């Protein structure tokens, strides 16, 4: 059991620091370059495992189009939106908004996938919304104005995660986790590369030194590669419910990393909003904690 707790804490530290890694990469790599680098680095970790798995197991046809949808919805789109958000908001704020993913999953499931929500889940969704308002200091107009980049784009990223989790559960239930993770990284890398060519090329000299290089290794190899495998180790040797508790730990570790490495302030609104959102996540997951567990992979 000690190993499971050690793995859980390690996972929360890795995924919590992902938001700091993004901050370090945005300036030299740009938004699209950040997506490309984290995806390609993560894919390099998972590709050997994917090929070994395919060699040992059945080589059944891959559901390419469904994998493309998940690759866009669970990697390319949300990771672009998160990088864009962090050009305007602190990493700790981004991590707290990211923790609302289970809340949006309930709402997306109800609206698009015929999911039935309990009264507790509806209350949790409303509480979660209130927590977001507290986090924003009740400045709602910013979401619908030119200030949309930041909180608004971060919320869109969590909605994208929510859609992808339901889509994966419905259409890719029989597909290997390694296959899904590897392809979503490859698709994310391809889209990030195209976006980078159209907008802002990577400053190669800048990304090969200092914090940017650490960001590539940490965000790609650890955050998008090793952490995925670590998560499934916890879920396999522990339980989905135990693994899902990382959702509650990530904002806390992100807040610590943001304070220590970026000097980001920890405000009263940040802490209060975090506690209220946690209450909303808890209530909205009352029906099945396994739902939260399915969301966590790929969300960092």
C-alpha positions as CSV (number, residue, x, y, z in Angstrom):
1,X,0.0,0.0,0.0
2,X,2.9,2.3,0.7
3,X,4.0,2.0,-3.0
4,X,0.5,3.0,-4.1
5,X,0.6,6.1,-1.9
6,X,4.1,7.0,-3.1
7,X,3.0,6.6,-6.7
8,X,-0.1,8.7,-6.1
9,X,1.9,11.5,-4.5
10,X,4.5,11.3,-7.3
11,X,1.8,11.5,-9.9
12,X,0.2,14.5,-8.3
13,X,3.6,16.3,-8.2
14,X,4.2,15.5,-11.9
15,X,0.8,16.6,-13.1
16,X,0.7,19.6,-10.7
17,X,4.0,20.8,-12.1
18,X,2.8,20.4,-15.7
19,X,1.2,23.9,-15.4
20,X,4.6,25.4,-14.5
21,X,6.2,23.5,-17.4
22,X,3.7,25.1,-19.8
23,X,4.6,28.6,-18.4
24,X,8.3,27.9,-19.1
25,X,7.6,26.7,-22.7
26,X,5.1,29.3,-23.9
27,X,7.5,32.1,-24.6
28,X,10.3,30.3,-26.5
29,X,8.0,27.7,-28.2
30,X,4.7,29.6,-28.6
31,X,1.2,28.0,-28.0
32,X,1.4,25.6,-30.9
33,X,5.0,24.7,-30.3
34,X,4.2,23.9,-26.7
35,X,1.6,21.4,-27.8
36,X,3.9,19.9,-30.4
37,X,6.8,19.5,-28.0
38,X,4.8,17.9,-25.2
39,X,3.1,15.5,-27.6
40,X,6.2,14.4,-29.5
41,X,8.2,13.9,-26.3
42,X,5.4,11.9,-24.7
43,X,4.9,9.8,-27.9
44,X,8.6,8.9,-27.9
45,X,8.1,7.4,-24.4
46,X,5.0,5.4,-25.3
47,X,5.7,4.3,-28.9
48,X,8.1,1.5,-27.9
49,X,5.5,0.2,-25.5
50,X,2.9,0.4,-28.2
51,X,5.0,-1.6,-30.7
52,X,5.8,-4.2,-28.1
53,X,2.2,-4.6,-27.2
54,X,1.1,-4.9,-30.8
55,X,3.8,-7.5,-31.4
56,X,2.8,-9.7,-28.5
57,X,-1.0,-9.3,-28.9
58,X,-3.6,-9.5,-31.6
59,X,-3.0,-7.2,-34.5
60,X,-6.6,-6.2,-34.9
61,X,-7.4,-3.2,-37.1
62,X,-7.1,0.1,-35.3
63,X,-10.2,2.4,-35.2
64,X,-8.3,5.3,-36.8
65,X,-11.1,7.8,-37.1
66,X,-12.3,7.3,-33.5
67,X,-8.7,7.7,-32.4
68,X,-8.4,10.9,-34.3
69,X,-11.5,12.3,-32.6
70,X,-10.0,11.5,-29.2
71,X,-6.6,12.8,-30.2
72,X,-8.2,16.1,-31.1
73,X,-10.5,16.3,-28.1
74,X,-8.2,14.9,-25.4
75,X,-4.9,16.3,-26.5
76,X,-4.6,18.8,-29.4
77,X,-7.6,21.0,-28.6
78,X,-7.5,21.2,-24.8
79,X,-3.7,21.4,-24.6
80,X,-3.7,24.3,-27.1
81,X,-6.4,26.0,-25.0
82,X,-4.5,25.4,-21.8
83,X,-1.3,26.9,-23.2
84,X,-3.3,29.9,-24.6
85,X,-5.0,30.3,-21.1
86,X,-1.6,30.4,-19.4
87,X,-0.6,33.4,-21.4
88,X,-3.1,35.3,-19.4
89,X,-3.7,33.5,-16.1
90,X,-1.4,32.0,-13.4
91,X,-0.6,28.3,-13.5
92,X,-2.3,27.7,-10.1
93,X,-5.6,29.2,-11.4
94,X,-5.4,27.1,-14.5
95,X,-4.9,23.9,-12.4
96,X,-8.0,24.7,-10.3
97,X,-10.1,25.3,-13.3
98,X,-8.8,22.0,-14.8
99,X,-10.1,20.3,-11.7
100,X,-13.7,21.1,-12.7
101,X,-13.5,18.5,-15.5
102,X,-15.7,16.0,-13.6
103,X,-18.3,18.6,-13.3
104,X,-18.4,19.4,-17.0
105,X,-18.4,15.7,-17.7
106,X,-21.7,15.3,-15.9
107,X,-23.2,18.2,-17.9
108,X,-21.8,17.0,-21.3
109,X,-23.0,13.5,-20.5
110,X,-26.5,14.8,-19.8
111,X,-26.6,17.1,-22.9
112,X,-25.0,14.9,-25.5
113,X,-24.8,11.3,-24.3
114,X,-28.2,10.7,-22.6
115,X,-26.6,10.4,-19.2
116,X,-29.0,10.5,-16.2
117,X,-27.9,12.8,-13.4
118,X,-29.0,12.5,-9.8
119,X,-30.0,15.4,-7.7
120,X,-26.7,15.3,-5.9
121,X,-24.9,15.6,-9.3
122,X,-27.0,18.6,-10.3
123,X,-26.2,20.3,-7.0
124,X,-22.5,19.5,-7.5
125,X,-22.6,21.1,-10.9
126,X,-24.2,24.3,-9.5
127,X,-21.7,24.4,-6.6
128,X,-18.9,24.0,-9.1
129,X,-20.1,26.9,-11.1
130,X,-20.3,29.0,-8.0
131,X,-16.7,28.0,-7.2
132,X,-15.6,29.3,-10.6
133,X,-17.4,32.6,-10.0
134,X,-15.5,32.9,-6.7
135,X,-12.2,32.2,-8.4
136,X,-13.0,34.9,-10.9
137,X,-14.1,37.4,-8.2
138,X,-17.5,37.3,-9.8
139,X,-16.3,39.2,-12.9
140,X,-18.4,37.1,-15.3
141,X,-18.3,39.6,-18.1
142,X,-14.7,38.6,-18.8
143,X,-15.8,35.3,-20.1
144,X,-17.9,36.9,-22.8
145,X,-15.6,39.8,-23.8
146,X,-12.1,40.3,-25.2
147,X,-10.8,38.9,-21.9
148,X,-12.1,35.4,-22.9
149,X,-8.6,34.1,-23.3
150,X,-7.7,32.9,-19.8
151,X,-10.6,31.6,-17.7
152,X,-12.9,31.1,-20.8
153,X,-10.4,29.1,-22.8
154,X,-9.5,27.0,-19.7
155,X,-13.2,26.1,-19.3
156,X,-13.4,25.2,-23.0
157,X,-10.4,22.9,-22.4
158,X,-12.2,21.0,-19.6
159,X,-15.4,20.7,-21.7
160,X,-13.2,19.2,-24.5
161,X,-11.9,16.7,-21.9
162,X,-15.4,15.9,-20.8
163,X,-16.6,15.2,-24.3
164,X,-13.6,13.0,-25.0
165,X,-14.1,10.9,-21.9
166,X,-17.7,10.1,-22.9
167,X,-16.6,9.4,-26.5
168,X,-13.8,7.1,-25.4
169,X,-16.1,5.2,-23.1
170,X,-18.7,4.7,-25.8
171,X,-16.6,4.1,-28.9
172,X,-13.2,2.9,-27.7
173,X,-14.0,0.6,-24.8
174,X,-12.2,-2.4,-26.3
175,X,-9.1,-0.5,-27.3
176,X,-5.8,-0.6,-25.4
177,X,-5.1,2.3,-23.1
178,X,-1.5,2.5,-24.5
179,X,-2.9,2.6,-28.1
180,X,-5.3,5.4,-27.2
181,X,-2.6,7.4,-25.3
182,X,0.0,6.9,-28.1
183,X,-2.3,7.9,-30.9
184,X,-3.7,11.0,-29.1
185,X,-0.1,12.2,-28.6
186,X,0.8,11.5,-32.3
187,X,-2.3,13.4,-33.5
188,X,-1.7,16.2,-31.0
189,X,1.9,16.5,-32.3
190,X,0.8,16.6,-35.9
191,X,-1.8,19.3,-35.3
192,X,0.7,21.3,-33.1
193,X,3.3,21.1,-35.8
194,X,0.9,22.4,-38.5
195,X,-0.2,25.2,-36.2
196,X,3.4,26.1,-35.4
197,X,4.3,26.3,-39.1
198,X,1.4,28.6,-39.8
199,X,1.9,30.9,-36.8
200,X,5.1,31.0,-34.8
201,X,8.2,28.8,-35.4
202,X,10.0,27.4,-32.4
203,X,13.1,29.3,-31.3
204,X,15.4,26.3,-31.3
205,X,18.2,28.0,-29.5
206,X,15.9,29.1,-26.6
207,X,14.3,25.7,-26.0
208,X,17.5,23.8,-25.8
209,X,18.7,25.6,-22.7
210,X,17.5,26.2,-19.1
211,X,13.8,26.1,-18.1
212,X,12.5,25.4,-21.6
213,X,14.4,22.1,-21.9
214,X,13.2,21.1,-18.4
215,X,9.7,22.0,-19.6
216,X,10.0,19.6,-22.6
217,X,11.3,16.7,-20.5
218,X,8.9,17.3,-17.7
219,X,5.8,18.1,-19.7
220,X,6.3,15.6,-22.5
221,X,8.3,12.6,-21.2
222,X,7.0,12.8,-17.6
223,X,3.6,14.6,-17.8
224,X,2.4,13.0,-21.0
225,X,4.3,9.8,-21.0
226,X,5.4,8.3,-17.7
227,X,2.6,9.8,-15.7
228,X,0.0,8.0,-17.9
229,X,1.7,4.7,-17.2
230,X,2.0,5.6,-13.5
231,X,-1.7,6.4,-13.3
232,X,-2.7,3.0,-14.7
233,X,-0.3,1.3,-12.3
234,X,-2.2,2.9,-9.5
235,X,-5.6,2.1,-11.0
236,X,-4.6,-1.6,-11.7
237,X,-2.9,-2.3,-8.4
238,X,-5.2,-0.2,-6.3
239,X,-8.6,0.8,-7.7
240,X,-10.2,3.4,-10.0
241,X,-11.6,5.1,-7.0
242,X,-8.2,5.4,-5.3
243,X,-6.6,6.6,-8.6
244,X,-9.3,9.3,-9.0
245,X,-8.2,11.0,-5.8
246,X,-5.3,12.5,-7.8
247,X,-7.9,14.9,-9.1
248,X,-8.0,16.5,-5.6
249,X,-4.3,16.6,-5.1
250,X,-3.2,18.2,-8.4
251,X,-4.4,21.8,-7.7
252,X,-2.7,21.7,-4.3
253,X,0.6,20.6,-5.8
254,X,0.3,23.1,-8.7
255,X,-0.3,25.9,-6.2
256,X,2.9,24.9,-4.3
257,X,4.9,24.6,-7.5
258,X,3.5,27.9,-8.8
259,X,4.4,29.7,-5.6
260,X,7.9,28.2,-5.3
261,X,9.0,28.3,-8.9
262,X,7.0,31.2,-10.4
263,X,6.4,33.4,-7.4
264,X,2.6,33.2,-8.0
265,X,0.5,34.5,-5.1
266,X,-1.9,32.3,-3.2
267,X,-4.9,34.5,-2.7
268,X,-8.0,34.0,-0.5
269,X,-10.2,33.8,-3.6
270,X,-7.9,31.0,-5.0
271,X,-8.2,28.9,-1.8
272,X,-11.9,29.6,-1.3
273,X,-12.7,28.9,-5.0
274,X,-10.6,25.7,-4.8
275,X,-12.5,24.4,-1.7
276,X,-15.9,25.2,-3.3
277,X,-15.0,23.5,-6.6
278,X,-13.8,20.4,-4.7
279,X,-17.2,20.3,-3.0
280,X,-18.8,20.5,-6.4
281,X,-16.6,17.7,-7.8
282,X,-17.4,15.5,-4.8
283,X,-21.2,16.0,-5.2
284,X,-21.2,15.6,-9.0
285,X,-19.3,12.3,-8.7
286,X,-21.6,10.7,-6.2
287,X,-23.1,8.4,-8.8
288,X,-19.9,6.8,-9.9
289,X,-16.4,7.7,-8.9
290,X,-15.2,5.6,-11.8
291,X,-16.3,8.4,-14.0
292,X,-13.7,10.7,-12.4
293,X,-11.0,8.0,-12.8
294,X,-11.7,7.8,-16.6
295,X,-11.2,11.6,-16.9
296,X,-7.9,12.0,-15.3
297,X,-5.7,10.4,-17.9
298,X,-4.4,12.8,-20.5
299,X,-5.8,15.9,-18.7
300,X,-2.4,17.3,-17.8
